[in-house]
Amino acid sequence: MTETLRWRKSSFSGGGDGNTCVEIAALPTRVAIRDSKVPSRGTVTVPAGSFAAFIQRLKTTTV
């Protein structure tokens, strides 16, 4: 990934130091994901449609 990514965290990651979350960055056809505690360790990318389906499933799942 050579382009500069615009990383963001969930608004729910606020407590404590705010770093106990993953960060995501949108790419044209994929979503990049990394650990906010150790961002230099690595990045995983997934197809944007798969990520959207994953998030939608999380929103509809009750615990």
PyRosetta script that sets phi, psi and omega in degrees:
from pyrosetta import init, pose_from_sequence

init()
pose = pose_from_sequence("MTETLRWRKSSFSGGGDGNTCVEIAALPTRVAIRDSKVPSRGTVTVPAGSFAAFIQRLKTTTV")
pose.set_psi(1, 107.4)
pose.set_omega(1, -177.6)
pose.set_phi(2, -97.1)
pose.set_psi(2, -19.4)
pose.set_omega(2, -179.9)
pose.set_phi(3, -77.0)
pose.set_psi(3, 156.0)
pose.set_omega(3, 176.8)
pose.set_phi(4, -76.8)
pose.set_psi(4, 125.6)
pose.set_omega(4, -178.2)
pose.set_phi(5, -97.4)
pose.set_psi(5, 147.7)
pose.set_omega(5, 177.1)
pose.set_phi(6, -102.4)
pose.set_psi(6, 97.9)
pose.set_omega(6, -175.6)
pose.set_phi(7, -82.4)
pose.set_psi(7, 145.6)
pose.set_omega(7, 175.1)
pose.set_phi(8, -144.7)
pose.set_psi(8, 153.6)
pose.set_omega(8, 178.9)
pose.set_phi(9, -112.1)
pose.set_psi(9, 160.8)
pose.set_omega(9, 173.6)
pose.set_phi(10, -64.9)
pose.set_psi(10, 145.9)
pose.set_omega(10, 175.1)
pose.set_phi(11, -67.1)
pose.set_psi(11, -13.9)
pose.set_omega(11, 178.8)
pose.set_phi(12, -84.2)
pose.set_psi(12, 1.7)
pose.set_omega(12, -177.4)
pose.set_phi(13, -93.1)
pose.set_psi(13, 14.6)
pose.set_omega(13, -173.1)
pose.set_phi(14, -63.4)
pose.set_psi(14, -41.7)
pose.set_omega(14, -171.7)
pose.set_phi(15, -52.3)
pose.set_psi(15, 152.4)
pose.set_omega(15, 178.2)
pose.set_phi(16, 62.6)
pose.set_psi(16, -128.6)
pose.set_omega(16, -179.7)
pose.set_phi(17, -88.0)
pose.set_psi(17, -1.1)
pose.set_omega(17, 177.1)
pose.set_phi(18, 74.9)
pose.set_psi(18, 8.7)
pose.set_omega(18, -176.5)
pose.set_phi(19, -107.1)
pose.set_psi(19, 15.2)
pose.set_omega(19, -178.7)
pose.set_phi(20, -97.7)
pose.set_psi(20, 58.8)
pose.set_omega(20, -175.1)
pose.set_phi(21, -153.7)
pose.set_psi(21, 169.1)
pose.set_omega(21, 169.1)
pose.set_phi(22, -94.3)
pose.set_psi(22, 159.7)
pose.set_omega(22, 174.7)
pose.set_phi(23, -116.6)
pose.set_psi(23, 149.8)
pose.set_omega(23, 176.6)
pose.set_phi(24, -127.2)
pose.set_psi(24, 154.8)
pose.set_omega(24, 175.4)
pose.set_phi(25, -140.7)
pose.set_psi(25, 132.2)
pose.set_omega(25, -179.7)
pose.set_phi(26, -82.1)
pose.set_psi(26, 133.5)
pose.set_omega(26, 172.4)
pose.set_phi(27, -114.0)
pose.set_psi(27, 169.9)
pose.set_omega(27, -178.3)
pose.set_phi(28, -54.0)
pose.set_psi(28, -42.0)
pose.set_omega(28, -177.7)
pose.set_phi(29, -127.6)
pose.set_psi(29, 2.1)
pose.set_omega(29, -176.0)
pose.set_phi(30, -138.1)
pose.set_psi(30, 168.9)
pose.set_omega(30, 173.3)
pose.set_phi(31, -122.1)
pose.set_psi(31, 128.3)
pose.set_omega(31, 177.4)
pose.set_phi(32, -91.9)
pose.set_psi(32, 140.7)
pose.set_omega(32, -177.4)
pose.set_phi(33, -132.2)
pose.set_psi(33, 136.9)
pose.set_omega(33, 176.4)
pose.set_phi(34, -147.2)
pose.set_psi(34, 162.3)
pose.set_omega(34, 177.5)
pose.set_phi(35, -79.8)
pose.set_psi(35, 122.8)
pose.set_omega(35, -177.4)
pose.set_phi(36, -68.8)
pose.set_psi(36, -21.1)
pose.set_omega(36, 179.2)
pose.set_phi(37, -75.4)
pose.set_psi(37, -32.6)
pose.set_omega(37, -178.0)
pose.set_phi(38, -138.4)
pose.set_psi(38, 69.7)
pose.set_omega(38, -174.9)
pose.set_phi(39, -63.5)
pose.set_psi(39, -23.9)
pose.set_omega(39, -179.2)
pose.set_phi(40, -79.6)
pose.set_psi(40, -8.9)
pose.set_omega(40, -176.5)
pose.set_phi(41, -69.9)
pose.set_psi(41, -30.7)
pose.set_omega(41, 178.6)
pose.set_phi(42, 158.8)
pose.set_psi(42, 166.2)
pose.set_omega(42, -178.8)
pose.set_phi(43, -133.1)
pose.set_psi(43, 141.3)
pose.set_omega(43, 174.6)
pose.set_phi(44, -113.4)
pose.set_psi(44, 138.9)
pose.set_omega(44, 174.0)
pose.set_phi(45, -119.8)
pose.set_psi(45, 145.6)
pose.set_omega(45, 178.5)
pose.set_phi(46, -134.3)
pose.set_psi(46, 155.2)
pose.set_omega(46, 176.5)
pose.set_phi(47, -58.4)
pose.set_psi(47, 139.9)
pose.set_omega(47, -177.3)
pose.set_phi(48, -57.2)
pose.set_psi(48, -39.7)
pose.set_omega(48, 179.8)
pose.set_phi(49, -64.7)
pose.set_psi(49, -38.8)
pose.set_omega(49, 178.2)
pose.set_phi(50, -67.1)
pose.set_psi(50, -40.3)
pose.set_omega(50, 178.7)
pose.set_phi(51, -65.1)
pose.set_psi(51, -42.1)
pose.set_omega(51, 178.5)
pose.set_phi(52, -61.9)
pose.set_psi(52, -41.6)
pose.set_omega(52, 177.8)
pose.set_phi(53, -65.0)
pose.set_psi(53, -39.0)
pose.set_omega(53, 177.5)
pose.set_phi(54, -61.4)
pose.set_psi(54, -48.0)
pose.set_omega(54, 179.6)
pose.set_phi(55, -63.8)
pose.set_psi(55, -42.1)
pose.set_omega(55, 178.6)
pose.set_phi(56, -61.3)
pose.set_psi(56, -40.8)
pose.set_omega(56, 178.5)
pose.set_phi(57, -64.2)
pose.set_psi(57, -40.9)
pose.set_omega(57, 177.2)
pose.set_phi(58, -60.7)
pose.set_psi(58, -39.8)
pose.set_omega(58, -178.7)
pose.set_phi(59, -67.2)
pose.set_psi(59, -26.6)
pose.set_omega(59, -176.6)
pose.set_phi(60, -101.2)
pose.set_psi(60, -3.3)
pose.set_omega(60, -179.1)
pose.set_phi(61, -90.8)
pose.set_psi(61, 131.6)
pose.set_omega(61, 175.7)
pose.set_phi(62, -101.9)
pose.set_psi(62, 144.9)
pose.set_omega(62, -178.0)
pose.set_phi(63, -102.2)
pose.dump_pdb("model.pdb")
